[in-house]
Each structure stands twice: as structure tokens, then as C-alpha cells.
Amino acid sequence: MPVNNQESANALPSDAESDGEFNALFAQMLVSAEVLDEQTINSTSRVVQKLGGDQSLFKILEKRGTLSRETFLDCVRSQQPDIPIGALLHQLGAITRGQWKQAEQLRSHSGNLGDIGQILVSKQMLREEQFTEVKAAYSGYQYEEPDIGDCDSVLLKSLPIRLCKLFGFLPIRRVDNGVVVAFESLDRGEARTEAAHCFKTNIEPVLCSGTTLRRAFAAYERQVAPKSEAEQLAAKEGSASAWVSNILKTGIELSASDIHVQPTSDGVRVRFRIDGALRDHQQLPLEQLDAMVSRLKIMAEANIAERRKHQDGRINFEDPETGGITELRASFFITINGEAVVLRVLRNDNRIVELKKLGMGDKILTLFRKEALEAPNGVIIVTGPTGSGKTSTLYSCVQHLNDDTTSIITAEDPVEYQVDGISQCSINAKLGRTYEDSLRFIVRQDPDVIVLGEIRDATSARSAIQASLTGHKVLTTFHAEDTIGTLLRLMYMDIEKFLIASTVSCVLAQRLVRKVCTKCAKQIKPKPSELKQLGWSLDSFHGGNFREGIGCEHCDFTGYKGRIAIFEVLILNAAVRDAILDSNNATDIRRTSQESAGLITLLEHGLVRASRGETSVKEVIRVLPRLSPPRPLMELIRLTGIR
Ligand SMILES: [Zn+2]
């Protein structure tokens, strides 16, 4: 088991130790672990130096799509570099240098008691889960936040729960060589010794946050504890309304996004969706179902006599104790076991950006809507590296399609945005809820639109294509460089060309570029060297208002504030489909797409937005792939409809 250097774990970041030195240490770690080659590291290090200030090597690598957070943390886990944990948190962008210093000062004032993570968490500079994840990697352990529903019930019943509470651990599952157990802390050995003693086998430890453990214990006790007064009353009088009221009240208190009342062959299963995952709440006798559904229908002003059709409704639920009112949207769905009810707890959440505000440009947006999004079927693929905003765009599309006449069902891993009025399912391979499996069931739920979180391999690609062949519109994401690259990667996955050509209706590639700070922007002329890098002649950039930020307090002297998305939209029209069938050649397909389908490349779209002063030419060169020279600016402005 890896051992940490406790002294360095709590070292103060002295002024002599610049960010550069930590960056160099991390660079060394990545190279020696063979995660990245020296050339990539060196070129990135040069960028980091150029950007200067409070820059982290990892954040730049992440933004470039070169290194994911998971891979980076795995590397820390295996390499155990001798650096302070504060440097790691800073590297990950979890805390600023200022917060790090502040936490270290607080720690030294307290006589060096406690660790800096606890201080950061208690001062709300860092979320507990975030710190636990980093601490796990830092100490060489795996990280997991188990839900009581995920835990092996036989293991749970094999020991008194108060013992788990006392030592701060929770058994999750059996594996070939022992039992996976979540610990709040492994700093002292006794919890682990105790767990090994209880299960009489090898312990595979994982770290989880204390809050998760306490939540799991509370949920477990609710499951096994004698029924509450309200429940006893309800059971005695057979009063459906007391059951219903109790369930709604508990669900809302636990911040559930959805409350599921689902009839199964042997009872009524009540579940809550909390933080995107479904959790068992209780199991009720099947005899209760009809009365409960009727009660809910009355509350939702739905037709109580109608038992053969799906219905919708809204409930304004008043908490009998506090008098607080919560709005719920109710959906009654006929299943072979009886009526299933799902209640969506409505909370205001405006994070999803409207499609027309994404900044595609009028012409591209119209093309995308008419030819792809609003077409009755076909696969729409949103592509880009990790952190390029794919999921956010996917949801703008979902939001656009979401109305009372459209049934949208998703399978996601995990559910990142909750949308009112659609059925979202969180994939959990551990519980056997895989993409392929979920998709089989989704198709039986009669959807118009299927959202598949991500195509990861040939199997999920085939699933998406299959769903489209049966007449559904499928929206999904895929990790690829650009639109043409997506088509080629699908071909390399051994997906037959004719299937790709006949089902994929659109590929949308995207990147995020930094936005020029509006407080310190000034007009500039692109440098000849930049034009050369772009492949633009001297007069190609006329008609633009290019800007750069000179740096101010508002933007932390970076010249940039916020990010905007850059798009490349490929519509697969007849000519493009023919090009796919006739050729394996990216250049051919790209040329046909530009000539016949109005394809604007990422680089071209980025340049148009730079010419509007929204981002800089430097940023365009830094982030966007330069596969073919861009067309003259005036032509691009006309083609995109960006004014
Ligand atoms: Zn500024």
C-alpha cells in the first residue's frame, strides 16, 4: 500500500515554490508514467509559460482534450508523487492559489491541527465529495460514493449497522478476492482491521465522503426501522391518502427529483431519484395500488375513471406540517402490472441554454433544425473531445424538441441535467443497467426521441443505429475530433458504411473557446504570422472586427472571461451519403460536404466569431483543428448567417 509523506502533504506553499515548479513535477510524473510523451508535455508547458500567472498544466491539458481528469487522478494514484495535496487540488482547478494559501494560514493558526482538506471543506471553498475524490487518489485508494441501494443486502445484514457507524465503513459488494468496503477515512488502521474481522476475508478499500456514509446509514435504518406513526396509521386504516402524503413529503424532504410508484408482480415499489440515481424507498402491498393511484389522480386533477390510457397532471402538494407548497408533475402510465406513476418534483433550474442562443449563426441553425433536429428520424451525433460542451448542446436539442406531443426517453451515464417532462434513466453497469439493455426497454416505452448519453464502442453504436432503423430519432454524443472524423471512426468500428450513410442524419462537432473579456477588449489586426498559420491570404480577413483583451481585474489579467461554443455542422444529404459510400477518404468527404451541404469547418466558424470580436485569433489557432485552409471571411459570414 502506498505511503504518503505526511510532511510534504502539509507543506506550506512558500513564495519560492512557484506554480512552475509544481507544474514541472506533474509533468515529470505524467512522462514517467508514460501517460503522455515528452513532446506533448513540452509543447503544453510552453503554452502554460506563455499564459503565465496562476496557470495549471493539467487544466491546459484538459482543455485541449489531451488528458482527462480520470486519467490524471489514476496517474496520481499509481505514481504517488511527493507533492503537497494543496498543489494537487490547485492543479485540478478545485481551489485557487489564494484559497490554498488562506487554508494553510488557517491551519498554522490552529497549531497545525487537522488537514487542509477539512479546512477547505469547512470554509466551503471545496465540496466534500470533491476533496474525498482527490484525497483517495492522493493516498493511492479508489474512490466511490455508494448509495444504499447499490450495496449488497446480504453483506449489510451480516453485521450490526451500529458497528459500521462506529468505525465509519460500509460494505458495498463481494468481488472475487474479497469484499469492497467504503471507508470515510483510512488514516487510522482500526476501521479496516475491524472490517476484515467482520467479513473474515480480504478487504478492498475505497474512500467515500462522511456525508455519503451518514446518508446511507439513515436510509438503511429507514428501511429496516419499525414503521413511522403515519405509516402505521395508514396501514391500520388502509388509508391511501396517508400513504401518498407520507411518500410525497419524504421524497421532497430528501430532495428527490422524481418519485416513482411502480407496480411489480409482488408489490408496489416506491423509489426516489436523488442526484440522478434511483433509490428504493419502500415496498407496499399490491392491494394498496389502486387506492393510491386514485388518490394521486384526484390530486393531479386527472380522470379517475380512465384506466386504459396514459395521463398527465399537476399536483400542488401542501406539506401537512409546514404548509409549504411544492409543485409536482404527475404521469400515469399503463403497465401490464397496473398503473405506474412518476411524479417529477418541479424546481427551478435554468442551466440549459436555448438552442438559438448557442451562437451557431442563423443559417447554420436553420439548416440544423430543418434537416436534422426536426426531421422525424435519423441519428444526430454531437462530437468533440472531453469537456467540449457536448452534453450541454445535447440538452439544448432535447429542450428544443420537448413538448407535450413528443415522448423523449434517455439513457445517460450519469444524468447531468434534469429536464421536466422527459423520462431520464441513469445507466448503472454495476447493477446490470447497461446502455444496450436500457435501449431494449426504452424502445418498448414508445418514444419519439431516444437520447443515448454516449456512443462508446461498436455495440452502443449499433444500438443507436438499430433504434434509428425502427423509426426513432436518436440523439447521442461521441468522442471524436470533428464531423468527418466521426464518420471515419464509425467505419473503423466495423459499422457498415451503408448503415452509417442511411441512418446518421447529422454530425455536429464542437469546441469551447475562451471569450474575449469585454471590459478590456481592444481592436487589433491579426498578425501576418497568424494569417500564415491559418492559411489565409492577406486580404482574406477583410470585413472583420478582431479583438483581444489586454487584461484587467475583471478577467484576472488573462484577457478572457467565459467561454463560447464553436460548431461544425455536417448534414448528410444525398451527395454526402454517396461520398461516404464511394470513398474512405476524409478529404473527399469533406470537400463534398463543403460544396453540397454547406459545411463550415470548426476553424471557419471560429474565425467568423473571432471576426465579431467574440474570441481571439490566437484562441482559434490554439483550440481549433486546422485541417484545411479557411475560405475568405466575407464568404464565411454569408454562409453562416452570423452578423
Ligand atoms: Zn479583462
Boltz pocket constraint, residues with backbone or C-beta under 6 A from the ligand:
constraints:
  - pocket:
      binder: B
      contacts: [[A, 517], [A, 518], [A, 519], [A, 520], [A, 521], [A, 549], [A, 550], [A, 551], [A, 552], [A, 553], [A, 554], [A, 555], [A, 556], [A, 557], [A, 558], [A, 559], [A, 560]]
      max_distance: 6.0
